[in-house]
């Protein structure tokens, strides 16, 4: 039912888009993030579990409910007369159990720590959703950009076909140049079809994360500007406050509370009973019989602890040790991700700058020079083809490098906890 309601909410939010499909054709990153957070149910589930555990913590800190007893004591079975015998009493009693030591306090602490763990895991899930939807959005932008680059190259190679045909007609080229140009143009058409398949698969990934997208909605070609990640030293410090580590620390604290609760079982539990007995009839001197009040205290004798208390403490200690190992593994995984992603981001940024400053201008200049040389009969057609294919590959590699850098940046922002 909850999933159905969320799907309905997403559909209602999509109605403005569906109604203005002709006017609205681009999907911003902010809108994709909003839809992904709305579509995700894991974080709300964890938050609900946290709220449930906080309510449970309040209940765990309370004493057990007292018990009420009603009865008749020493009723003669020969007459069932309640006033015939002086020992007969109609009783009402209240019994209150008091658990051992501070076990209630530690049980409540355990539930509170587990609630904090769920809250931290919900925040980690929210960060992961943003990381994943940003990466998918950027990948779709790469596919769109690659299709645009291929379309530009198709126009260039169509012009090359026309040039070779013109030169062939006047005897300044040969048939092989014409056929080569047509072949490269056909290969570009096939490359476009393959790229369309990649685009459809990538768009399906984005739809899976956001829940639904109108068919005519796609990201703009211009890549978004994400926050620059902080320095490596700042990232290392921020890593210690990552919600995954916060969740692990909270679970370790919950385990420690469980250990303390188990150790409290070495102390005796108590039970207090207060009973009021009403007696009917009269004494031999005619006075009414007095009522009776009884009070009793019962407590446990935790003498044989070897197979009960000792084992429970040992089990709690082992469980807490396992949680510590899990926390250390989480920290190691986060640290390893940081150590891998930050140098990669720096290298991609340097490569991106190299493409912008050197490779792309040189490739374009080389293609222009090759066209001029071929038109003047100075070089052959293969050199012209290689020059234009180099422009195509350089543009695609430059776009791929920039998108890879931004995707790496999203993973660093996931570790740092910064918003776009």
C-alpha positions as CSV (number, residue, x, y, z in Angstrom):
1,X,0.0,0.0,0.0
2,X,2.8,2.4,0.9
3,X,4.5,1.8,-2.5
4,X,1.3,2.4,-4.3
5,X,0.8,5.7,-2.5
6,X,4.3,6.8,-3.4
7,X,3.8,5.8,-7.0
8,X,0.6,7.8,-7.1
9,X,2.4,10.8,-5.6
10,X,5.1,10.5,-8.3
11,X,2.5,10.3,-11.0
12,X,0.8,13.5,-9.6
13,X,4.1,15.3,-9.6
14,X,4.7,14.3,-13.2
15,X,1.3,15.7,-14.4
16,X,2.7,19.2,-15.1
17,X,5.4,17.6,-17.3
18,X,2.9,15.4,-19.1
19,X,0.6,18.3,-19.8
20,X,3.4,20.5,-21.1
21,X,5.4,17.9,-22.9
22,X,5.9,20.0,-26.0
23,X,7.3,23.0,-24.1
24,X,9.4,21.1,-21.5
25,X,12.1,19.0,-23.1
26,X,15.0,19.1,-20.6
27,X,15.5,17.5,-17.2
28,X,17.6,19.4,-14.7
29,X,19.9,17.6,-12.3
30,X,18.1,19.1,-9.4
31,X,14.8,17.7,-10.6
32,X,16.3,14.3,-11.2
33,X,17.6,14.4,-7.6
34,X,14.2,15.3,-6.3
35,X,12.5,12.6,-8.2
36,X,15.1,10.0,-7.1
37,X,14.7,10.9,-3.4
38,X,10.9,10.8,-3.7
39,X,11.1,7.4,-5.5
40,X,13.4,5.8,-3.0
41,X,11.7,3.9,-0.2
42,X,14.7,2.6,1.7
43,X,15.6,5.8,3.6
44,X,11.9,6.4,4.8
45,X,11.8,2.7,5.9
46,X,15.0,3.2,7.9
47,X,13.6,6.4,9.4
48,X,10.4,4.7,10.4
49,X,12.4,1.9,12.0
50,X,14.3,4.5,14.0
51,X,11.1,6.1,15.2
52,X,9.8,2.7,16.2
53,X,13.0,2.0,18.2
54,X,12.8,5.4,20.0
55,X,9.2,4.5,21.1
56,X,10.5,1.1,22.1
57,X,13.3,2.8,24.2
58,X,10.6,4.6,26.3
59,X,8.8,1.3,26.9
60,X,12.1,-0.5,27.8
61,X,12.8,1.9,30.6
62,X,9.6,1.2,32.4
63,X,8.9,-1.2,35.2
64,X,6.8,-4.2,34.3
65,X,3.1,-3.8,34.9
66,X,2.0,-4.7,38.5
67,X,-0.3,-7.7,38.9
68,X,-3.5,-7.8,40.9
69,X,-4.6,-10.9,42.7
70,X,-8.1,-11.5,44.1
71,X,-9.0,-14.6,46.2
72,X,-10.4,-16.3,49.3
73,X,-8.1,-17.9,51.8
74,X,-8.9,-20.7,54.3
75,X,-12.6,-21.1,53.2
76,X,-14.2,-24.1,55.1
77,X,-15.3,-26.6,52.5
78,X,-18.0,-28.2,54.7
79,X,-20.1,-25.1,54.8
80,X,-18.4,-22.5,52.5
81,X,-19.4,-20.0,55.2
82,X,-17.1,-17.0,54.9
83,X,-17.7,-15.9,58.5
84,X,-17.6,-19.3,60.2
85,X,-13.8,-19.5,60.7
86,X,-11.5,-16.8,62.0
87,X,-8.8,-17.7,59.4
88,X,-11.0,-17.1,56.4
89,X,-10.1,-14.0,54.4
90,X,-11.2,-12.3,51.2
91,X,-7.9,-11.0,49.8
92,X,-6.8,-8.5,47.3
93,X,-3.1,-8.1,46.5
94,X,-0.7,-6.2,44.4
95,X,2.6,-7.6,43.1
96,X,5.3,-5.5,41.5
97,X,8.4,-7.1,39.9
98,X,11.6,-5.0,39.9
99,X,14.2,-6.2,37.3
100,X,17.8,-6.7,38.4
101,X,20.0,-3.7,38.9
102,X,19.9,-1.1,36.1
103,X,19.0,-3.5,33.4
104,X,16.0,-1.3,32.4
105,X,18.3,1.6,31.8
106,X,20.7,-0.3,29.6
107,X,17.9,-1.9,27.6
108,X,16.5,1.6,26.9
109,X,20.0,2.8,25.9
110,X,20.3,-0.1,23.5
111,X,17.1,0.7,21.7
112,X,18.1,4.4,21.6
113,X,21.4,3.6,20.0
114,X,19.8,1.3,17.5
115,X,17.4,4.1,16.6
116,X,20.4,6.4,16.0
117,X,22.0,3.7,13.8
118,X,18.8,3.6,11.7
119,X,18.8,7.4,11.4
120,X,22.4,7.4,10.2
121,X,21.8,4.6,7.7
122,X,18.9,6.6,6.3
123,X,21.2,9.6,5.8
124,X,23.8,7.3,4.2
125,X,21.1,6.0,1.9
126,X,20.0,9.5,0.9
127,X,23.6,10.3,0.0
128,X,23.9,7.1,-2.0
129,X,20.7,7.9,-3.9
130,X,22.1,11.4,-4.8
131,X,25.4,9.8,-5.8
132,X,23.8,7.2,-8.0
133,X,21.3,9.5,-9.7
134,X,24.0,12.1,-10.4
135,X,26.2,9.5,-11.9
136,X,23.4,8.1,-14.1
137,X,22.4,11.7,-15.1
138,X,25.9,12.5,-16.1
139,X,26.2,9.2,-18.1
140,X,23.1,10.1,-20.0
141,X,24.5,13.5,-20.7
142,X,27.6,11.8,-22.1
143,X,25.5,9.6,-24.4
144,X,23.6,12.7,-25.6
145,X,26.8,14.6,-26.1
146,X,28.4,11.6,-28.0
147,X,25.4,11.5,-30.3
148,X,25.8,15.2,-31.0
149,X,29.5,14.8,-31.7
150,X,28.8,11.9,-34.1
151,X,26.2,14.0,-35.8
152,X,28.7,16.8,-36.3
153,X,31.2,14.2,-37.8
154,X,28.5,12.8,-40.0
155,X,28.1,16.3,-41.5
156,X,31.8,16.6,-42.0
157,X,32.1,13.3,-43.7
158,X,29.1,14.0,-45.9
159,X,31.0,17.1,-47.0
160,X,34.1,15.0,-47.6
161,X,32.1,12.7,-49.8
162,X,30.9,15.7,-51.8
163,X,34.5,17.0,-52.0
164,X,35.9,13.7,-53.2
165,X,33.1,13.4,-55.8
166,X,33.8,17.0,-57.1
167,X,37.5,16.3,-57.3
168,X,36.9,13.0,-59.0
169,X,34.8,14.6,-61.7
170,X,37.5,17.0,-62.6
171,X,40.2,14.3,-62.5
172,X,42.0,15.5,-59.4
173,X,40.9,12.5,-57.3
174,X,40.4,8.8,-57.8
175,X,37.4,6.5,-57.2
176,X,39.0,4.9,-54.1
177,X,38.9,8.3,-52.3
178,X,35.2,8.5,-53.0
179,X,34.5,5.0,-51.8
180,X,36.7,5.5,-48.7
181,X,34.7,8.6,-47.8
182,X,31.4,6.8,-48.3
183,X,32.6,3.9,-46.2
184,X,33.6,6.1,-43.4
185,X,30.2,7.9,-43.6
186,X,28.5,4.5,-43.4
187,X,30.6,3.5,-40.5
188,X,29.6,6.6,-38.7
189,X,26.0,5.8,-39.3
190,X,26.6,2.4,-37.7
191,X,28.4,4.1,-34.8
192,X,25.4,6.3,-34.3
193,X,23.1,3.3,-34.1
194,X,25.3,1.7,-31.5
195,X,25.4,4.9,-29.5
196,X,21.6,5.0,-29.6
197,X,21.5,1.6,-28.0
198,X,23.8,2.8,-25.2
199,X,21.7,5.9,-24.8
200,X,18.5,3.9,-24.3
201,X,20.2,1.6,-21.8
202,X,21.5,4.6,-19.8
203,X,18.2,6.3,-19.9
204,X,16.6,3.1,-18.5
205,X,19.0,3.3,-15.6
206,X,18.0,6.9,-14.9
207,X,14.3,6.0,-15.1
208,X,14.9,3.2,-12.6
209,X,16.3,5.7,-10.1
210,X,13.8,8.5,-10.6
211,X,10.7,6.3,-11.0
212,X,9.4,7.7,-14.2
213,X,10.3,10.2,-17.0
214,X,8.3,11.4,-19.9
215,X,9.6,10.0,-23.2
216,X,10.6,13.4,-24.6
217,X,12.4,14.6,-21.5
218,X,16.2,14.3,-21.5
219,X,19.1,16.1,-19.8
220,X,20.6,19.2,-21.4
221,X,23.9,18.9,-23.3
222,X,25.6,21.4,-21.0
223,X,27.2,19.5,-18.1
224,X,26.3,20.7,-14.6
225,X,28.8,22.4,-12.2
226,X,29.3,20.4,-9.1
227,X,30.9,21.6,-5.9
228,X,34.7,21.2,-5.9
229,X,35.6,18.5,-3.3
230,X,37.7,19.7,-0.4
231,X,41.4,18.9,0.0
232,X,42.4,15.4,0.8
233,X,43.2,16.2,4.5
234,X,39.7,17.7,4.9
235,X,38.2,14.7,3.3
236,X,40.0,12.4,5.6
237,X,38.6,14.3,8.6
238,X,35.1,14.4,7.1
239,X,35.2,10.7,6.6
240,X,35.2,10.1,10.3
241,X,31.7,11.8,10.4
242,X,30.3,9.7,7.5
243,X,26.8,8.4,8.3
244,X,27.9,4.8,7.6
245,X,30.5,5.2,10.4
246,X,28.0,6.9,12.6
247,X,25.7,4.0,12.1
248,X,28.5,1.5,12.9
249,X,29.4,3.4,16.0
250,X,25.8,3.5,17.2
251,X,25.5,-0.2,16.8
252,X,28.7,-0.8,18.7
253,X,27.2,1.4,21.5
254,X,24.1,-0.6,21.4
255,X,26.2,-3.8,21.8
256,X,28.0,-2.3,24.8
257,X,24.6,-1.5,26.4
258,X,23.6,-5.1,25.8
259,X,26.7,-6.2,27.6
260,X,25.9,-4.0,30.5
261,X,22.3,-5.3,30.6
262,X,23.6,-8.8,30.7
263,X,26.0,-8.0,33.5
264,X,23.2,-6.6,35.6
265,X,21.7,-10.1,35.7
266,X,24.3,-11.0,38.3
267,X,22.3,-8.8,40.6
268,X,19.1,-10.2,42.1
269,X,15.7,-9.2,40.7
270,X,13.0,-8.3,43.2
271,X,9.3,-8.8,43.6
272,X,7.2,-7.0,46.2
273,X,3.8,-8.2,47.2
274,X,1.2,-6.4,49.3
275,X,-2.0,-8.2,50.3
276,X,-5.0,-7.0,52.2
277,X,-7.2,-9.7,53.7
278,X,-10.8,-9.0,54.9
279,X,-12.2,-11.2,57.6
280,X,-15.9,-11.5,58.3
281,X,-17.7,-12.5,61.5
282,X,-17.0,-11.7,65.2
283,X,-14.7,-12.7,67.9
284,X,-16.0,-14.7,70.9
285,X,-16.3,-11.4,72.9
286,X,-18.5,-10.0,70.2
287,X,-16.0,-7.7,68.6
288,X,-15.7,-7.8,64.8
289,X,-12.7,-9.7,63.5
290,X,-9.8,-7.5,62.4
291,X,-8.6,-7.5,58.8
292,X,-5.1,-8.6,57.9
293,X,-2.3,-6.9,55.9
294,X,0.5,-9.0,54.5
295,X,3.7,-7.8,52.9
296,X,6.3,-10.0,51.2
297,X,9.6,-9.4,49.3
298,X,11.0,-12.1,47.0
299,X,14.3,-11.8,45.3
300,X,16.4,-14.0,42.9
301,X,19.4,-15.9,44.0
302,X,21.9,-15.7,41.1
303,X,24.1,-18.4,42.5
304,X,24.5,-20.8,39.6
305,X,25.7,-18.3,36.9
306,X,28.0,-20.6,34.9
307,X,25.5,-21.6,32.3
308,X,23.2,-18.6,32.3
309,X,24.6,-15.2,33.3
310,X,28.2,-16.0,32.3
311,X,27.1,-17.3,28.9
312,X,24.8,-14.3,28.2
313,X,27.6,-11.9,29.0
314,X,30.0,-13.8,26.9
315,X,27.5,-13.8,24.0
316,X,26.9,-10.1,24.3
317,X,30.7,-9.4,24.4
318,X,31.2,-11.5,21.2
319,X,28.4,-9.8,19.4
320,X,29.9,-6.4,20.3
321,X,33.3,-7.5,19.1
322,X,31.7,-8.5,15.8
323,X,30.1,-5.1,15.5
324,X,33.5,-3.5,16.1
325,X,35.0,-5.5,13.3
326,X,32.2,-4.5,11.0
327,X,32.8,-0.8,12.0
328,X,36.5,-1.2,11.2
329,X,35.7,-2.8,7.9
330,X,33.3,0.1,7.0
331,X,36.0,2.6,7.8
332,X,38.5,0.7,5.8
333,X,36.2,0.6,2.8
334,X,35.5,4.3,3.0
335,X,39.2,5.1,3.3
336,X,40.1,2.8,0.4
337,X,37.4,4.6,-1.7
338,X,38.8,7.9,-0.8
339,X,42.4,6.9,-1.6
340,X,41.4,5.6,-5.0
341,X,38.9,8.3,-6.0
342,X,40.9,11.4,-5.1
343,X,44.0,10.7,-7.2
344,X,41.7,9.6,-10.0
345,X,39.8,12.9,-9.8
346,X,43.1,14.9,-9.9
347,X,44.3,12.9,-12.9
348,X,41.0,13.3,-14.8
349,X,41.0,17.1,-14.1
350,X,44.6,17.4,-15.6
351,X,43.6,15.3,-18.6
352,X,40.5,17.4,-19.1
353,X,42.6,20.6,-19.1
354,X,45.0,19.0,-21.5
355,X,42.2,18.2,-24.0
356,X,40.9,21.7,-23.7
357,X,44.2,23.5,-24.0
358,X,46.2,21.3,-26.4
359,X,44.7,18.2,-27.9
360,X,41.4,19.6,-29.3
361,X,42.8,22.8,-30.8
362,X,45.7,20.8,-32.3
363,X,43.3,18.1,-33.8
364,X,41.0,20.8,-35.3
365,X,44.0,22.7,-36.8
366,X,45.4,19.4,-38.1
367,X,42.1,18.6,-39.8
368,X,41.9,22.0,-41.4
369,X,45.4,21.7,-42.7
370,X,44.8,18.2,-44.0
371,X,41.7,19.4,-45.9
372,X,43.6,22.3,-47.4
373,X,46.5,20.1,-48.4
374,X,44.3,17.5,-49.9
375,X,42.3,20.1,-51.9
376,X,45.7,21.4,-53.3
377,X,46.9,17.9,-54.0
378,X,49.7,18.0,-51.5
379,X,48.6,15.0,-49.4
380,X,46.5,11.9,-49.9
381,X,43.0,11.2,-48.8
382,X,44.0,8.8,-46.0
383,X,45.8,11.6,-44.2
384,X,42.6,13.7,-44.4
385,X,40.5,10.7,-43.1
386,X,42.9,10.2,-40.2
387,X,42.8,13.8,-39.3
388,X,39.0,14.0,-39.2
389,X,38.8,10.7,-37.3
390,X,41.3,12.1,-34.8
391,X,39.0,15.1,-34.3
392,X,36.0,12.8,-33.7
393,X,37.9,10.5,-31.2
394,X,39.5,13.5,-29.4
395,X,36.1,15.2,-28.9
396,X,34.6,11.9,-27.6
397,X,37.6,11.3,-25.3
398,X,37.4,14.9,-24.0
399,X,33.7,14.5,-23.2
400,X,34.3,11.1,-21.7
401,X,37.1,12.5,-19.5
402,X,35.0,15.4,-18.3
403,X,32.0,13.2,-17.5
404,X,34.4,10.7,-15.7
405,X,35.8,13.6,-13.7
406,X,32.3,14.7,-12.6
407,X,31.2,11.2,-11.8
408,X,34.3,10.8,-9.7
409,X,33.5,14.1,-8.1
410,X,30.0,12.8,-7.1
411,X,31.6,9.9,-5.3
412,X,33.9,12.3,-3.5
413,X,31.0,14.4,-2.5
414,X,29.3,11.3,-1.2
415,X,32.3,10.7,1.1
416,X,32.5,14.4,2.1
417,X,28.7,14.8,2.6
418,X,28.5,18.1,0.7
419,X,25.5,19.0,-1.4
420,X,25.6,20.1,-5.0
